Amino acid sequence: MSSIEDYMLPCLTKKLFGYDCLGCGLQRAISLIYNGQLIEAFKMYPAIYTLLILVIFLIVTIFRTIKHQEAIKKWLFIINIAIILISYFIKLSTTNIN
């Protein structure tokens, strides 16, 4: 029996250069959330929940106007980029490169 991981896209950066990209772990984190493993999803990709908040906010703003929505979008983007970069550099610094 096949699992959802059999259908996930491989990371081209990891295949070509041997190290993770900024998005490595996102697909698996979404799969973990789908399976109810919320803490494991965060450990896999720390920005998963703030990205979900951003996506939900962007979808809502398609249908509704929210007060200060541009400022909220800007700060959600900044927070997500910061979390992604910080967690990526922590991952790189803790990984042994041979």
C-alpha positions in Angstrom: 0.0 0.0 0.0 1.4 3.4 -0.9 1.5 6.4 1.4 1.2 10.1 0.7 5.0 10.4 0.9 5.3 8.3 -2.3 3.7 11.2 -4.1 5.8 14.1 -2.7 8.0 16.1 -4.9 11.7 15.5 -4.4 14.0 18.5 -3.5 16.0 19.3 -6.6 18.5 21.3 -4.5 19.1 18.4 -2.2 19.5 16.0 -5.2 21.9 18.3 -7.1 23.9 19.9 -4.3 23.4 17.6 -1.3 21.9 20.1 1.2 18.4 21.2 2.1 16.7 24.2 0.5 14.6 26.7 2.4 11.4 24.7 1.7 12.7 21.3 2.6 10.3 19.7 5.1 7.2 21.7 4.1 5.4 18.9 2.3 6.2 16.4 5.1 5.0 19.0 7.7 1.7 19.4 5.9 1.4 15.6 5.8 2.1 15.4 9.5 -0.6 18.0 10.3 -3.0 16.0 8.1 -2.2 13.0 10.3 -2.7 14.9 13.5 1.0 15.0 14.5 1.1 18.7 15.3 4.3 18.9 17.3 6.2 16.7 14.8 5.0 19.1 12.0 6.5 22.0 13.9 9.8 20.2 14.4 9.9 19.3 10.7 9.2 22.8 9.5 9.0 25.6 12.2 7.2 28.1 9.9 4.3 25.7 9.1 1.8 27.3 11.4 2.6 30.9 10.6 2.5 30.0 6.9 -1.0 28.5 7.4 -2.1 31.7 9.2 -0.7 33.7 6.2 -2.5 31.6 3.6 -5.8 31.7 5.5 -5.5 35.5 5.9 -4.7 35.9 2.2 -7.8 33.8 1.3 -10.0 35.7 3.6 -8.9 39.0 2.2 -9.9 37.9 -1.3 -13.5 37.9 -0.1 -13.5 40.5 2.7 -11.8 43.8 3.4 -10.1 43.8 6.8 -8.9 47.0 8.5 -5.2 47.4 8.1 -4.9 44.3 5.9 -1.9 45.5 4.0 0.1 46.1 7.2 -1.0 42.7 8.5 0.1 41.0 5.3 3.4 42.8 5.4 4.1 41.7 9.0 3.0 38.1 8.3 5.4 37.9 5.4 8.2 39.4 7.5 7.6 37.0 10.3 7.4 34.0 8.0 10.6 34.9 6.2 12.4 35.5 9.5 11.2 32.1 10.9 12.2 30.3 7.7 15.7 31.9 7.5 16.4 31.4 11.2 15.3 27.8 11.3 17.2 27.1 8.0 20.5 28.5 9.4 20.0 26.6 12.7 19.5 23.4 10.6 22.6 24.2 8.6 24.7 24.9 11.6 23.7 21.7 13.4 24.1 19.5 10.3 27.5 17.9 9.8 28.8 18.6 6.3 31.3 16.0 5.2 
